[in-house]
Amino acid sequence: MASDWDDFILDFVDALGREEFTTRDFRRNLGVFMERFPDNTTPEESIRRRLQHLRDRGMIEFVDNKGTYRRVRADGAAGAMGVHAPTAEPRRRSVGRSSTRADAVCPQCFTTLAANGACGNCD
């Protein structure tokens, strides 16, 4: 049975728009998870536990000993799933201290933010 954490993590991974992702992607965007799960006092541990669970369910696969994973599509092949890219000119959106990183994501729609922290889908 999928948890709210599982769904949120998979949406986050899909929004990164890359075939492979790392635990560093989660650390850089920890605020998004803390905002979504405010009662959780150990979000990094919860993310690691859920990544292991998703790996055991065959939804992601472990790539190396450096915290790299790969998303597995519904047909069993590796690779990113339906990620929507910004369609409008990005506008400035503050999402916390990670918002200036190129691999940060919008906490509302999970679109990868521009280097200036802007989300082209929200606001």
Chimera marker file (.cmm) of the C-alpha trace (Angstrom):
<marker_set name="trace">
<marker id="1" x="0.000" y="0.000" z="0.000" r="1" g="1" b="0" radius="0.5"/>
<marker id="2" x="1.433" y="3.367" z="-1.005" r="1" g="1" b="0" radius="0.5"/>
<marker id="3" x="1.781" y="6.056" z="1.591" r="1" g="1" b="0" radius="0.5"/>
<marker id="4" x="1.377" y="9.797" z="1.272" r="1" g="1" b="0" radius="0.5"/>
<marker id="5" x="5.184" y="9.938" z="1.612" r="1" g="1" b="0" radius="0.5"/>
<marker id="6" x="5.639" y="7.512" z="-1.293" r="1" g="1" b="0" radius="0.5"/>
<marker id="7" x="3.397" y="9.536" z="-3.589" r="1" g="1" b="0" radius="0.5"/>
<marker id="8" x="5.056" y="12.796" z="-2.594" r="1" g="1" b="0" radius="0.5"/>
<marker id="9" x="8.551" y="11.377" z="-3.150" r="1" g="1" b="0" radius="0.5"/>
<marker id="10" x="7.633" y="9.932" z="-6.558" r="1" g="1" b="0" radius="0.5"/>
<marker id="11" x="6.071" y="13.242" z="-7.627" r="1" g="1" b="0" radius="0.5"/>
<marker id="12" x="9.220" y="15.028" z="-6.476" r="1" g="1" b="0" radius="0.5"/>
<marker id="13" x="11.456" y="12.600" z="-8.400" r="1" g="1" b="0" radius="0.5"/>
<marker id="14" x="9.354" y="12.921" z="-11.551" r="1" g="1" b="0" radius="0.5"/>
<marker id="15" x="9.508" y="16.706" z="-11.303" r="1" g="1" b="0" radius="0.5"/>
<marker id="16" x="13.306" y="16.642" z="-11.273" r="1" g="1" b="0" radius="0.5"/>
<marker id="17" x="13.060" y="15.596" z="-14.927" r="1" g="1" b="0" radius="0.5"/>
<marker id="18" x="16.150" y="13.414" z="-14.873" r="1" g="1" b="0" radius="0.5"/>
<marker id="19" x="16.548" y="9.678" z="-15.277" r="1" g="1" b="0" radius="0.5"/>
<marker id="20" x="18.744" y="9.479" z="-12.192" r="1" g="1" b="0" radius="0.5"/>
<marker id="21" x="18.488" y="11.345" z="-8.911" r="1" g="1" b="0" radius="0.5"/>
<marker id="22" x="20.433" y="11.376" z="-5.671" r="1" g="1" b="0" radius="0.5"/>
<marker id="23" x="19.790" y="11.732" z="-1.984" r="1" g="1" b="0" radius="0.5"/>
<marker id="24" x="21.478" y="15.131" z="-2.368" r="1" g="1" b="0" radius="0.5"/>
<marker id="25" x="18.443" y="16.282" z="-4.428" r="1" g="1" b="0" radius="0.5"/>
<marker id="26" x="16.296" y="15.578" z="-1.377" r="1" g="1" b="0" radius="0.5"/>
<marker id="27" x="18.665" y="17.293" z="1.052" r="1" g="1" b="0" radius="0.5"/>
<marker id="28" x="18.726" y="20.407" z="-1.148" r="1" g="1" b="0" radius="0.5"/>
<marker id="29" x="14.936" y="20.531" z="-1.090" r="1" g="1" b="0" radius="0.5"/>
<marker id="30" x="14.322" y="19.353" z="2.450" r="1" g="1" b="0" radius="0.5"/>
<marker id="31" x="12.148" y="22.406" z="3.143" r="1" g="1" b="0" radius="0.5"/>
<marker id="32" x="9.557" y="21.144" z="0.650" r="1" g="1" b="0" radius="0.5"/>
<marker id="33" x="9.185" y="17.929" z="2.658" r="1" g="1" b="0" radius="0.5"/>
<marker id="34" x="9.193" y="19.756" z="6.002" r="1" g="1" b="0" radius="0.5"/>
<marker id="35" x="6.407" y="22.009" z="4.700" r="1" g="1" b="0" radius="0.5"/>
<marker id="36" x="4.361" y="19.047" z="3.431" r="1" g="1" b="0" radius="0.5"/>
<marker id="37" x="4.902" y="16.925" z="6.582" r="1" g="1" b="0" radius="0.5"/>
<marker id="38" x="5.240" y="19.500" z="9.392" r="1" g="1" b="0" radius="0.5"/>
<marker id="39" x="4.744" y="16.986" z="12.214" r="1" g="1" b="0" radius="0.5"/>
<marker id="40" x="7.655" y="14.842" z="11.059" r="1" g="1" b="0" radius="0.5"/>
<marker id="41" x="10.730" y="15.590" z="13.169" r="1" g="1" b="0" radius="0.5"/>
<marker id="42" x="13.103" y="13.381" z="11.155" r="1" g="1" b="0" radius="0.5"/>
<marker id="43" x="12.397" y="14.078" z="7.465" r="1" g="1" b="0" radius="0.5"/>
<marker id="44" x="15.820" y="12.947" z="6.191" r="1" g="1" b="0" radius="0.5"/>
<marker id="45" x="15.423" y="9.560" z="7.870" r="1" g="1" b="0" radius="0.5"/>
<marker id="46" x="11.861" y="9.269" z="6.593" r="1" g="1" b="0" radius="0.5"/>
<marker id="47" x="13.009" y="9.993" z="3.044" r="1" g="1" b="0" radius="0.5"/>
<marker id="48" x="15.757" y="7.357" z="3.236" r="1" g="1" b="0" radius="0.5"/>
<marker id="49" x="13.308" y="4.802" z="4.642" r="1" g="1" b="0" radius="0.5"/>
<marker id="50" x="10.738" y="5.549" z="1.920" r="1" g="1" b="0" radius="0.5"/>
<marker id="51" x="13.408" y="5.359" z="-0.820" r="1" g="1" b="0" radius="0.5"/>
<marker id="52" x="14.304" y="1.877" z="0.440" r="1" g="1" b="0" radius="0.5"/>
<marker id="53" x="10.627" y="0.948" z="0.487" r="1" g="1" b="0" radius="0.5"/>
<marker id="54" x="10.115" y="2.247" z="-3.075" r="1" g="1" b="0" radius="0.5"/>
<marker id="55" x="13.205" y="0.334" z="-4.181" r="1" g="1" b="0" radius="0.5"/>
<marker id="56" x="11.833" y="-2.862" z="-2.615" r="1" g="1" b="0" radius="0.5"/>
<marker id="57" x="8.523" y="-2.286" z="-4.448" r="1" g="1" b="0" radius="0.5"/>
<marker id="58" x="10.375" y="-1.942" z="-7.776" r="1" g="1" b="0" radius="0.5"/>
<marker id="59" x="9.414" y="1.700" z="-8.331" r="1" g="1" b="0" radius="0.5"/>
<marker id="60" x="12.984" y="2.967" z="-8.169" r="1" g="1" b="0" radius="0.5"/>
<marker id="61" x="16.288" y="1.180" z="-8.444" r="1" g="1" b="0" radius="0.5"/>
<marker id="62" x="19.547" y="1.638" z="-6.621" r="1" g="1" b="0" radius="0.5"/>
<marker id="63" x="22.397" y="2.672" z="-8.947" r="1" g="1" b="0" radius="0.5"/>
<marker id="64" x="25.508" y="3.041" z="-6.792" r="1" g="1" b="0" radius="0.5"/>
<marker id="65" x="26.884" y="3.443" z="-3.276" r="1" g="1" b="0" radius="0.5"/>
<marker id="66" x="26.841" y="7.247" z="-3.587" r="1" g="1" b="0" radius="0.5"/>
<marker id="67" x="23.092" y="7.649" z="-3.042" r="1" g="1" b="0" radius="0.5"/>
<marker id="68" x="22.105" y="7.508" z="-6.714" r="1" g="1" b="0" radius="0.5"/>
<marker id="69" x="18.750" y="6.058" z="-7.730" r="1" g="1" b="0" radius="0.5"/>
<marker id="70" x="16.812" y="5.689" z="-10.980" r="1" g="1" b="0" radius="0.5"/>
<marker id="71" x="13.043" y="5.965" z="-11.423" r="1" g="1" b="0" radius="0.5"/>
<marker id="72" x="11.404" y="2.873" z="-12.933" r="1" g="1" b="0" radius="0.5"/>
<marker id="73" x="8.502" y="3.529" z="-15.290" r="1" g="1" b="0" radius="0.5"/>
<marker id="74" x="5.227" y="1.662" z="-15.039" r="1" g="1" b="0" radius="0.5"/>
<marker id="75" x="6.304" y="-0.622" z="-17.916" r="1" g="1" b="0" radius="0.5"/>
<marker id="76" x="9.325" y="-1.691" z="-15.862" r="1" g="1" b="0" radius="0.5"/>
<marker id="77" x="11.890" y="0.335" z="-17.814" r="1" g="1" b="0" radius="0.5"/>
<marker id="78" x="14.119" y="2.857" z="-16.114" r="1" g="1" b="0" radius="0.5"/>
<marker id="79" x="13.692" y="6.567" z="-16.700" r="1" g="1" b="0" radius="0.5"/>
<marker id="80" x="11.736" y="9.607" z="-15.649" r="1" g="1" b="0" radius="0.5"/>
<marker id="81" x="7.970" y="9.641" z="-15.879" r="1" g="1" b="0" radius="0.5"/>
<marker id="82" x="5.637" y="12.380" z="-17.141" r="1" g="1" b="0" radius="0.5"/>
<marker id="83" x="7.216" y="15.599" z="-15.987" r="1" g="1" b="0" radius="0.5"/>
<marker id="84" x="5.650" y="18.871" z="-17.050" r="1" g="1" b="0" radius="0.5"/>
<marker id="85" x="8.025" y="21.645" z="-17.973" r="1" g="1" b="0" radius="0.5"/>
<marker id="86" x="7.301" y="25.313" z="-17.403" r="1" g="1" b="0" radius="0.5"/>
<marker id="87" x="5.280" y="26.711" z="-20.302" r="1" g="1" b="0" radius="0.5"/>
<marker id="88" x="5.271" y="30.406" z="-19.413" r="1" g="1" b="0" radius="0.5"/>
<marker id="89" x="7.994" y="32.949" z="-18.774" r="1" g="1" b="0" radius="0.5"/>
<marker id="90" x="9.247" y="32.156" z="-15.232" r="1" g="1" b="0" radius="0.5"/>
<marker id="91" x="8.254" y="34.583" z="-12.502" r="1" g="1" b="0" radius="0.5"/>
<marker id="92" x="10.046" y="35.017" z="-9.177" r="1" g="1" b="0" radius="0.5"/>
<marker id="93" x="8.765" y="32.734" z="-6.473" r="1" g="1" b="0" radius="0.5"/>
<marker id="94" x="10.391" y="32.394" z="-3.086" r="1" g="1" b="0" radius="0.5"/>
<marker id="95" x="10.477" y="28.809" z="-1.816" r="1" g="1" b="0" radius="0.5"/>
<marker id="96" x="13.042" y="29.088" z="0.962" r="1" g="1" b="0" radius="0.5"/>
<marker id="97" x="16.790" y="28.957" z="0.915" r="1" g="1" b="0" radius="0.5"/>
<marker id="98" x="17.056" y="26.219" z="-1.720" r="1" g="1" b="0" radius="0.5"/>
<marker id="99" x="15.056" y="28.287" z="-4.232" r="1" g="1" b="0" radius="0.5"/>
<marker id="100" x="18.167" y="29.657" z="-5.923" r="1" g="1" b="0" radius="0.5"/>
<marker id="101" x="19.503" y="26.219" z="-6.797" r="1" g="1" b="0" radius="0.5"/>
<marker id="102" x="18.954" y="24.988" z="-10.337" r="1" g="1" b="0" radius="0.5"/>
<marker id="103" x="17.668" y="21.608" z="-9.103" r="1" g="1" b="0" radius="0.5"/>
<marker id="104" x="15.169" y="22.988" z="-6.556" r="1" g="1" b="0" radius="0.5"/>
<marker id="105" x="11.502" y="22.251" z="-7.194" r="1" g="1" b="0" radius="0.5"/>
<marker id="106" x="8.303" y="24.158" z="-6.589" r="1" g="1" b="0" radius="0.5"/>
<marker id="107" x="6.490" y="22.744" z="-3.521" r="1" g="1" b="0" radius="0.5"/>
<marker id="108" x="3.070" y="23.202" z="-5.168" r="1" g="1" b="0" radius="0.5"/>
<marker id="109" x="3.547" y="21.684" z="-8.626" r="1" g="1" b="0" radius="0.5"/>
<marker id="110" x="7.016" y="20.065" z="-8.361" r="1" g="1" b="0" radius="0.5"/>
<marker id="111" x="8.254" y="21.820" z="-11.479" r="1" g="1" b="0" radius="0.5"/>
<marker id="112" x="12.012" y="22.274" z="-11.459" r="1" g="1" b="0" radius="0.5"/>
<marker id="113" x="12.675" y="25.902" z="-10.620" r="1" g="1" b="0" radius="0.5"/>
<marker id="114" x="14.829" y="28.181" z="-12.729" r="1" g="1" b="0" radius="0.5"/>
<marker id="115" x="18.222" y="29.192" z="-11.351" r="1" g="1" b="0" radius="0.5"/>
<marker id="116" x="16.614" y="32.358" z="-9.942" r="1" g="1" b="0" radius="0.5"/>
<marker id="117" x="14.050" y="30.285" z="-8.011" r="1" g="1" b="0" radius="0.5"/>
<marker id="118" x="11.141" y="31.080" z="-10.319" r="1" g="1" b="0" radius="0.5"/>
<marker id="119" x="8.311" y="28.665" z="-11.102" r="1" g="1" b="0" radius="0.5"/>
<marker id="120" x="6.681" y="29.077" z="-14.492" r="1" g="1" b="0" radius="0.5"/>
<marker id="121" x="3.510" y="27.201" z="-13.517" r="1" g="1" b="0" radius="0.5"/>
<marker id="122" x="2.461" y="28.838" z="-10.245" r="1" g="1" b="0" radius="0.5"/>
<marker id="123" x="1.377" y="32.387" z="-9.466" r="1" g="1" b="0" radius="0.5"/>
<link id1="1" id2="2" r="1" g="1" b="0" radius="0.2"/>
<link id1="2" id2="3" r="1" g="1" b="0" radius="0.2"/>
<link id1="3" id2="4" r="1" g="1" b="0" radius="0.2"/>
<link id1="4" id2="5" r="1" g="1" b="0" radius="0.2"/>
<link id1="5" id2="6" r="1" g="1" b="0" radius="0.2"/>
<link id1="6" id2="7" r="1" g="1" b="0" radius="0.2"/>
<link id1="7" id2="8" r="1" g="1" b="0" radius="0.2"/>
<link id1="8" id2="9" r="1" g="1" b="0" radius="0.2"/>
<link id1="9" id2="10" r="1" g="1" b="0" radius="0.2"/>
<link id1="10" id2="11" r="1" g="1" b="0" radius="0.2"/>
<link id1="11" id2="12" r="1" g="1" b="0" radius="0.2"/>
<link id1="12" id2="13" r="1" g="1" b="0" radius="0.2"/>
<link id1="13" id2="14" r="1" g="1" b="0" radius="0.2"/>
<link id1="14" id2="15" r="1" g="1" b="0" radius="0.2"/>
<link id1="15" id2="16" r="1" g="1" b="0" radius="0.2"/>
<link id1="16" id2="17" r="1" g="1" b="0" radius="0.2"/>
<link id1="17" id2="18" r="1" g="1" b="0" radius="0.2"/>
<link id1="18" id2="19" r="1" g="1" b="0" radius="0.2"/>
<link id1="19" id2="20" r="1" g="1" b="0" radius="0.2"/>
<link id1="20" id2="21" r="1" g="1" b="0" radius="0.2"/>
<link id1="21" id2="22" r="1" g="1" b="0" radius="0.2"/>
<link id1="22" id2="23" r="1" g="1" b="0" radius="0.2"/>
<link id1="23" id2="24" r="1" g="1" b="0" radius="0.2"/>
<link id1="24" id2="25" r="1" g="1" b="0" radius="0.2"/>
<link id1="25" id2="26" r="1" g="1" b="0" radius="0.2"/>
<link id1="26" id2="27" r="1" g="1" b="0" radius="0.2"/>
<link id1="27" id2="28" r="1" g="1" b="0" radius="0.2"/>
<link id1="28" id2="29" r="1" g="1" b="0" radius="0.2"/>
<link id1="29" id2="30" r="1" g="1" b="0" radius="0.2"/>
<link id1="30" id2="31" r="1" g="1" b="0" radius="0.2"/>
<link id1="31" id2="32" r="1" g="1" b="0" radius="0.2"/>
<link id1="32" id2="33" r="1" g="1" b="0" radius="0.2"/>
<link id1="33" id2="34" r="1" g="1" b="0" radius="0.2"/>
<link id1="34" id2="35" r="1" g="1" b="0" radius="0.2"/>
<link id1="35" id2="36" r="1" g="1" b="0" radius="0.2"/>
<link id1="36" id2="37" r="1" g="1" b="0" radius="0.2"/>
<link id1="37" id2="38" r="1" g="1" b="0" radius="0.2"/>
<link id1="38" id2="39" r="1" g="1" b="0" radius="0.2"/>
<link id1="39" id2="40" r="1" g="1" b="0" radius="0.2"/>
<link id1="40" id2="41" r="1" g="1" b="0" radius="0.2"/>
<link id1="41" id2="42" r="1" g="1" b="0" radius="0.2"/>
<link id1="42" id2="43" r="1" g="1" b="0" radius="0.2"/>
<link id1="43" id2="44" r="1" g="1" b="0" radius="0.2"/>
<link id1="44" id2="45" r="1" g="1" b="0" radius="0.2"/>
<link id1="45" id2="46" r="1" g="1" b="0" radius="0.2"/>
<link id1="46" id2="47" r="1" g="1" b="0" radius="0.2"/>
<link id1="47" id2="48" r="1" g="1" b="0" radius="0.2"/>
<link id1="48" id2="49" r="1" g="1" b="0" radius="0.2"/>
<link id1="49" id2="50" r="1" g="1" b="0" radius="0.2"/>
<link id1="50" id2="51" r="1" g="1" b="0" radius="0.2"/>
<link id1="51" id2="52" r="1" g="1" b="0" radius="0.2"/>
<link id1="52" id2="53" r="1" g="1" b="0" radius="0.2"/>
<link id1="53" id2="54" r="1" g="1" b="0" radius="0.2"/>
<link id1="54" id2="55" r="1" g="1" b="0" radius="0.2"/>
<link id1="55" id2="56" r="1" g="1" b="0" radius="0.2"/>
<link id1="56" id2="57" r="1" g="1" b="0" radius="0.2"/>
<link id1="57" id2="58" r="1" g="1" b="0" radius="0.2"/>
<link id1="58" id2="59" r="1" g="1" b="0" radius="0.2"/>
<link id1="59" id2="60" r="1" g="1" b="0" radius="0.2"/>
<link id1="60" id2="61" r="1" g="1" b="0" radius="0.2"/>
<link id1="61" id2="62" r="1" g="1" b="0" radius="0.2"/>
<link id1="62" id2="63" r="1" g="1" b="0" radius="0.2"/>
<link id1="63" id2="64" r="1" g="1" b="0" radius="0.2"/>
<link id1="64" id2="65" r="1" g="1" b="0" radius="0.2"/>
<link id1="65" id2="66" r="1" g="1" b="0" radius="0.2"/>
<link id1="66" id2="67" r="1" g="1" b="0" radius="0.2"/>
<link id1="67" id2="68" r="1" g="1" b="0" radius="0.2"/>
<link id1="68" id2="69" r="1" g="1" b="0" radius="0.2"/>
<link id1="69" id2="70" r="1" g="1" b="0" radius="0.2"/>
<link id1="70" id2="71" r="1" g="1" b="0" radius="0.2"/>
<link id1="71" id2="72" r="1" g="1" b="0" radius="0.2"/>
<link id1="72" id2="73" r="1" g="1" b="0" radius="0.2"/>
<link id1="73" id2="74" r="1" g="1" b="0" radius="0.2"/>
<link id1="74" id2="75" r="1" g="1" b="0" radius="0.2"/>
<link id1="75" id2="76" r="1" g="1" b="0" radius="0.2"/>
<link id1="76" id2="77" r="1" g="1" b="0" radius="0.2"/>
<link id1="77" id2="78" r="1" g="1" b="0" radius="0.2"/>
<link id1="78" id2="79" r="1" g="1" b="0" radius="0.2"/>
<link id1="79" id2="80" r="1" g="1" b="0" radius="0.2"/>
<link id1="80" id2="81" r="1" g="1" b="0" radius="0.2"/>
<link id1="81" id2="82" r="1" g="1" b="0" radius="0.2"/>
<link id1="82" id2="83" r="1" g="1" b="0" radius="0.2"/>
<link id1="83" id2="84" r="1" g="1" b="0" radius="0.2"/>
<link id1="84" id2="85" r="1" g="1" b="0" radius="0.2"/>
<link id1="85" id2="86" r="1" g="1" b="0" radius="0.2"/>
<link id1="86" id2="87" r="1" g="1" b="0" radius="0.2"/>
<link id1="87" id2="88" r="1" g="1" b="0" radius="0.2"/>
<link id1="88" id2="89" r="1" g="1" b="0" radius="0.2"/>
<link id1="89" id2="90" r="1" g="1" b="0" radius="0.2"/>
<link id1="90" id2="91" r="1" g="1" b="0" radius="0.2"/>
<link id1="91" id2="92" r="1" g="1" b="0" radius="0.2"/>
<link id1="92" id2="93" r="1" g="1" b="0" radius="0.2"/>
<link id1="93" id2="94" r="1" g="1" b="0" radius="0.2"/>
<link id1="94" id2="95" r="1" g="1" b="0" radius="0.2"/>
<link id1="95" id2="96" r="1" g="1" b="0" radius="0.2"/>
<link id1="96" id2="97" r="1" g="1" b="0" radius="0.2"/>
<link id1="97" id2="98" r="1" g="1" b="0" radius="0.2"/>
<link id1="98" id2="99" r="1" g="1" b="0" radius="0.2"/>
<link id1="99" id2="100" r="1" g="1" b="0" radius="0.2"/>
<link id1="100" id2="101" r="1" g="1" b="0" radius="0.2"/>
<link id1="101" id2="102" r="1" g="1" b="0" radius="0.2"/>
<link id1="102" id2="103" r="1" g="1" b="0" radius="0.2"/>
<link id1="103" id2="104" r="1" g="1" b="0" radius="0.2"/>
<link id1="104" id2="105" r="1" g="1" b="0" radius="0.2"/>
<link id1="105" id2="106" r="1" g="1" b="0" radius="0.2"/>
<link id1="106" id2="107" r="1" g="1" b="0" radius="0.2"/>
<link id1="107" id2="108" r="1" g="1" b="0" radius="0.2"/>
<link id1="108" id2="109" r="1" g="1" b="0" radius="0.2"/>
<link id1="109" id2="110" r="1" g="1" b="0" radius="0.2"/>
<link id1="110" id2="111" r="1" g="1" b="0" radius="0.2"/>
<link id1="111" id2="112" r="1" g="1" b="0" radius="0.2"/>
<link id1="112" id2="113" r="1" g="1" b="0" radius="0.2"/>
<link id1="113" id2="114" r="1" g="1" b="0" radius="0.2"/>
<link id1="114" id2="115" r="1" g="1" b="0" radius="0.2"/>
<link id1="115" id2="116" r="1" g="1" b="0" radius="0.2"/>
<link id1="116" id2="117" r="1" g="1" b="0" radius="0.2"/>
<link id1="117" id2="118" r="1" g="1" b="0" radius="0.2"/>
<link id1="118" id2="119" r="1" g="1" b="0" radius="0.2"/>
<link id1="119" id2="120" r="1" g="1" b="0" radius="0.2"/>
<link id1="120" id2="121" r="1" g="1" b="0" radius="0.2"/>
<link id1="121" id2="122" r="1" g="1" b="0" radius="0.2"/>
<link id1="122" id2="123" r="1" g="1" b="0" radius="0.2"/>
</marker_set>
